[in-house]
Amino acid sequence: MNKNITVSVDEQTHRRARIVAAEMGTSVSALVREYLRNLSSQHAARSPGPVGDQIEIAANRRENLRSLLAEWKSKGIGLDPSARLTREEFYEQVMNERGLIR
């Protein structure tokens, strides 16, 4: 049985997450679901260690996130956050980037 959760984020984070999800051909919910699955799998694979281990784990997670964001940036994923697009403009831009419309 699936459980629902509610997460609150600021408007800019929500907008960016929608853009990334659309560019990846998925939904924000699917991105969050996959992130939580990975997080809980990693956690289950480790036993709780001393504080030093937790600090190292946190540092590794930050580095993984930086790498992921750098990869997305190199692929041109994302839009200028100052851009204010209508829903139609947003989908048109995504479809253009995917080569689905000309």
N, C-alpha and C positions, 0 to 999 in steps of 0.2 A: 504494500500500500504506500502510495506517495504521500508525503507531507508537504504542505505549503508553508513558506516563510515569507515574511515581509521585510524588505530592506529599504531604508531611506538613504538617499544620496542627494547631494546638491545638484542643481540644474545642469551645471557644466559637466559634471561627471556622468550624469544620465545621458546627456546629449552625445558625449564622446563614446560612451558604451554602446549606444544605439548605432552610431556610425561604424564602429569597429565590428559589431555583430553583423550589420548589413554587408559590410565588405567581406566578411568571412562566410557569408551565406547562412547565418544562423541567427538565433535570438539572444537577447541579453540574458534571459532565463537559462538558456542552454549554456552560455558562457559561465554563469555563476554556478550552475549545477556541476559542470565539469571541473571548475576550480575547486569546489568543495569536495568532490569525489577524490581528486588528486591530493588535496590537503589531508583528508581523513585517511587515505591509503598510506601516505608518507608517515603520518603520525602513528598509525597502527604498526608500521614496520619498525618503529623505534621504541625503545623503552625509555621512560623519563630518565634523564641523566642529571648530573650536577649543573649548576647555573652556567658554568663555562660552556658546556655542550649546547645549552639553549641559546646562548649568545652566538655561538658559531652557526647554529641552525638558522637563526634570524639573519645573520650576515649572508649566508648562502642564499636565502630566499630573496633578500634585497638584490643580490648580484644576478640571480635568475630573472627577476623582474626587470632590472636594467637591461639585460641582454635581450629579453623579449621585446621591450619597448624600442630598443635600438634596431632590432630586426624589422619590426613593423615600420619604423621610420624609413629604413633603407628600401622597403618595398613600397613606400609612398602611401601606407595605410594611415588614414586620418585626414582631417581637414583643418584648416586654420580655425582655431577656437573662436576667433573674433568674427568669423563669418556667420551671418544670421540667414539661414536658408529656410524657405518655406518647405513644407513636406514634399511638394511636387519637385522643387529644385533639388532637394536632397536625393530623392529617388532617381531623378534624371542624372545627377552627377554619378551616383553609384552605378547606374546602368551603363553610362558612358565609359566609366573606368573598367567595367567588365566587358566592354566591347559588344554589349547587347543592343545598343541603339547608336545611331550615327547622326 
